[in-house]
Amino acid sequence: MSNSYTIPPVLVDPSRVTAGQTLRTTEIAKLGELQNYSYGRGGCVDVVAQGWYNSVFRVSDTSKTDICEWYIPRPSDDHNSFEFRIACHRTASGNKIGGRITFPLSGNSYEAEVVITDTNRYGSVFEELTIGITADESELFCKLTLFVECASGYVEIANVNGSWVTIGSPLDAGPLDSFTPQGINRLGADRPLPARFGVNTLENITTLRKRGRTLLNWSGAFSFISGNVVPAKGLGTFDLDLMYSIVSLFGGMNQIDDLDVDVFINVENYVSGTFEVDIFGYRLAIAQNGWNSYGLSLRLSELENYSRDFRQSMYQVGLMPTARNQEILLGDNNRITSSPVYIKGLSIIGV
């Protein structure tokens, strides 16, 4: 009995699983295989991707220094390897760059670093790190941190992206994180079709639909070499026209428990008082310095033109162009040199 799947998956013919059709082993086997495929590979796409222009993001810190941070979703408790790809170059040998994953509730951190080889922008290779999760962690979200350590000179970062490593076929025997793998051999011809297959299928769908999907992810730069052109430390008023994504969301998610949109906002210089951000149709009050998190129901209006073009429910997700956001974001009337409260990170994760 193998909990296997093929790549790419062999999809079920929709016309064969409608009312009145004969129930064939072909469709049942494909359904089981598709479940295994979805568990092993679903959600293993880029959860972070960000870039900077040439000669902008340069770091010269000689001790290990965190320079960016994002919140990211984790597909399941069994996805224990994260691939972090970094395009960067250095001006001196021995300079290092690395990534760290931190689970906020357990407090456990896992990291990897590499000595940078390229000496010019987009040289011969991207630096690729694999961060391994070696303990049992059950949190849906974690923090991904980019750090640098220079022996001398500086490191320039061009772009980063990262994704969780897929789980290969066959899957381990279940249950796996509330998911029951389907034994393909037991779904073939001349085999009984137990009610357990239907029950497990419904439970697996419930588990898989909760997987997080990055809708928008951005981090300011925490440390860099000062100059005429530098990376953004926080969000500014012009970002109201830029800092959003057009994504598909599903209206029925409001009728199912645990299906929401999670917003994470990282703020700097907050001590007390009122600091509110208009985002995703809500006005969110900041409660503490650092990361603040919110679980939100879907209440935005659809973008009708996009929904019609893509034949899906499409929404604009991100900062809202309101007077309140114009007031709190960095700009001519709210310069960072005056040490205001500002947003240095924004992560929005849906399902």
DAPEWO-V562438 format. One line per field, one symbol per residue. burial: b if it has 16 or more other ideal C-beta (glycine too) atoms within 10 Angstrom, else e. Layout:
burial=???
//
This chain:
burial=eebbbeeeeeebeeeeeeeeeeeeeebbbbbbbbbbbbbbbbbbeebbeeebeeebbbbbbeeeeebbbbbbbbbbbebbebbbbbbbbbbeeebbbbbbbbbeeeebebbebeebebeeeeeeebbebebebeeebeeebbbbbbbbbbeeebbbbbebbbbbbbbebbbeebebeebbbbbbebbeeeeeeeeebeebbeebeebbbbbbbbbbbbbbbbbbeeeeeebbbbbbbebbeebbeebebeeebeeeeebbbbbbbbbbebeeeebebbbbbbebebeeeeebebebebebeebeebeeeeeebbbbbbbbeeeebeebbbeeebeeeeebbbbbbbbbbbb
//
